[in-house]
Amino acid sequence: MEPDNRPTGIRLPTGLVLVTVCMPLLLSSGRRLLSRMAASASYVAGTHSMAFVTAPSQEVAKKIASGLVKNKLAACVNIIPNVVSVYEWKEEICEDAEVIMMIKTRTSRLEELTKYVRENHPYDVCEVISSKIDQGNPPYLDWISEIVPEKK
């Protein structure tokens, strides 16, 4: 056991020593936890959405994705290759190789995003479907808000 270097006459119970040493660490951790909880609690579910759009090739998808980001309609577009789509078109079952774009945006901008895709997509009937984001990493959701302004 190590010698007690405290001034003589002051003897702290072991539990009090633990509280004295650990309290600053507990307070710091508690503040960080409360800060994270407040950040996630302040997010309004559905403020942002993910839109999904298929395209016939990576080149077409890159062109559309670049336009969406440049025009502040999307913060980020992931282009996912090697998708096989099976669907019915004009009474025939079709199977095509495609890519899919996963687009992160504000829900309030979905109408404009859809219009842009329809005007720049080679398909007669292009797929533009979306799903609202209920929760996520608060800094990432804040970043989407910074990049994609509110609807004008």
C-alpha positions as CSV (number, residue, x, y, z in Angstrom):
1,M,0.0,0.0,0.0
2,E,1.3,3.4,-0.9
3,P,2.0,5.9,1.8
4,D,-0.6,8.6,2.5
5,N,1.0,11.9,1.5
6,R,-2.0,14.0,2.7
7,P,-1.4,16.5,5.5
8,T,-1.6,14.8,8.8
9,G,-4.9,15.2,10.7
10,I,-7.0,15.0,7.4
11,R,-8.2,11.6,6.7
12,L,-10.8,11.2,3.9
13,P,-12.9,8.1,3.7
14,T,-12.0,6.0,0.7
15,G,-15.4,6.6,-0.9
16,L,-15.0,10.4,-0.7
17,V,-11.6,10.1,-2.3
18,L,-13.2,8.2,-5.2
19,V,-15.9,10.8,-5.6
20,T,-13.4,13.6,-5.5
21,V,-11.2,12.0,-8.1
22,C,-14.0,10.7,-10.4
23,M,-16.4,13.7,-10.2
24,P,-14.8,15.9,-12.8
25,L,-14.7,12.9,-15.2
26,L,-18.3,12.1,-14.5
27,L,-19.4,15.7,-15.0
28,S,-17.5,16.0,-18.3
29,S,-19.0,12.7,-19.6
30,G,-22.4,13.8,-18.5
31,R,-22.2,17.1,-20.3
32,R,-21.1,15.4,-23.5
33,L,-24.0,12.9,-23.2
34,L,-26.5,15.7,-22.6
35,S,-25.1,17.7,-25.5
36,R,-25.6,14.7,-27.8
37,M,-29.1,14.0,-26.5
38,A,-30.0,17.7,-27.0
39,A,-28.7,17.7,-30.6
40,S,-30.7,14.6,-31.5
41,A,-33.7,15.8,-29.6
42,S,-33.8,19.0,-31.5
43,Y,-34.0,17.3,-34.9
44,V,-37.4,17.3,-36.4
45,A,-38.1,13.9,-38.0
46,G,-38.8,14.2,-41.7
47,T,-36.9,17.5,-42.3
48,H,-34.6,15.6,-44.6
49,S,-35.3,12.8,-47.1
50,M,-33.5,10.2,-49.2
51,A,-34.5,10.0,-52.8
52,F,-33.7,7.0,-55.0
53,V,-33.3,7.2,-58.7
54,T,-32.2,4.5,-61.1
55,A,-30.2,5.3,-64.3
56,P,-29.1,3.2,-67.3
57,S,-25.4,3.9,-66.7
58,Q,-22.8,5.5,-64.3
59,E,-22.2,8.3,-66.8
60,V,-25.9,9.3,-66.8
61,A,-26.1,9.0,-63.0
62,K,-22.9,11.2,-62.6
63,K,-24.4,13.9,-64.9
64,I,-27.7,14.0,-63.0
65,A,-25.9,13.8,-59.6
66,S,-23.6,16.6,-60.5
67,G,-26.5,18.8,-61.5
68,L,-28.4,18.1,-58.3
69,V,-25.5,19.0,-56.1
70,K,-24.5,22.0,-58.2
71,N,-28.1,23.4,-58.1
72,K,-28.2,22.9,-54.3
73,L,-31.0,20.3,-54.6
74,A,-28.9,17.6,-53.0
75,A,-26.1,17.5,-50.4
76,C,-24.7,14.2,-51.5
77,V,-25.5,11.5,-54.1
78,N,-24.2,8.0,-53.8
79,I,-24.0,6.1,-57.1
80,I,-24.4,2.4,-56.5
81,P,-23.3,0.2,-59.4
82,N,-24.4,-3.3,-60.5
83,V,-28.1,-3.1,-59.8
84,V,-30.3,-5.5,-61.7
85,S,-33.9,-4.3,-62.2
86,V,-36.7,-6.6,-63.0
87,Y,-40.0,-4.9,-64.0
88,E,-42.9,-5.0,-66.3
89,W,-43.0,-2.5,-69.2
90,K,-45.6,-2.5,-72.0
91,E,-46.8,-6.0,-71.0
92,E,-43.3,-7.5,-71.1
93,I,-41.1,-8.6,-68.2
94,C,-37.8,-6.8,-68.5
95,E,-34.5,-7.2,-66.8
96,D,-31.9,-4.5,-67.1
97,A,-28.5,-3.6,-65.6
98,E,-28.7,-0.2,-63.9
99,V,-27.2,2.0,-61.3
100,I,-29.1,3.5,-58.4
101,M,-28.6,7.0,-56.9
102,M,-29.2,7.5,-53.2
103,I,-29.8,11.2,-52.9
104,K,-29.8,13.1,-49.5
105,T,-31.8,16.4,-49.5
106,R,-34.3,18.4,-47.7
107,T,-37.9,17.1,-47.8
108,S,-39.1,20.6,-48.8
109,R,-36.9,20.4,-52.0
110,L,-38.2,17.0,-53.3
111,E,-40.6,18.5,-55.8
112,E,-37.8,20.6,-57.4
113,L,-35.4,17.6,-57.3
114,T,-38.0,15.4,-59.1
115,K,-38.5,18.1,-61.7
116,Y,-34.8,18.3,-62.3
117,V,-34.4,14.5,-62.6
118,R,-37.4,14.3,-65.0
119,E,-35.9,17.0,-67.3
120,N,-32.5,15.4,-67.4
121,H,-33.2,11.7,-67.4
122,P,-33.3,9.6,-70.6
123,Y,-36.2,7.3,-69.4
124,D,-39.8,8.1,-70.4
125,V,-40.9,7.2,-66.9
126,C,-37.9,7.6,-64.5
127,E,-38.0,6.3,-61.0
128,V,-37.9,9.0,-58.3
129,I,-39.1,7.7,-54.9
130,S,-38.3,9.0,-51.5
131,S,-38.3,8.2,-47.8
132,K,-38.2,10.7,-45.0
133,I,-35.3,10.5,-42.5
134,D,-36.5,10.1,-39.0
135,Q,-33.2,10.2,-37.3
136,G,-29.4,10.2,-37.9
137,N,-26.1,11.5,-37.0
138,P,-26.8,15.1,-35.9
139,P,-23.7,16.7,-37.5
140,Y,-24.5,14.9,-40.8
141,L,-28.1,16.1,-40.8
142,D,-26.9,19.7,-40.0
143,W,-24.5,19.4,-42.9
144,I,-27.4,18.5,-45.3
145,S,-29.2,21.6,-44.0
146,E,-26.1,23.8,-44.6
147,I,-25.7,22.6,-48.2
148,V,-29.3,22.4,-49.3
149,P,-31.1,25.7,-48.5
150,E,-34.8,25.8,-47.6
151,K,-37.2,26.0,-50.5
152,K,-37.4,29.6,-51.8
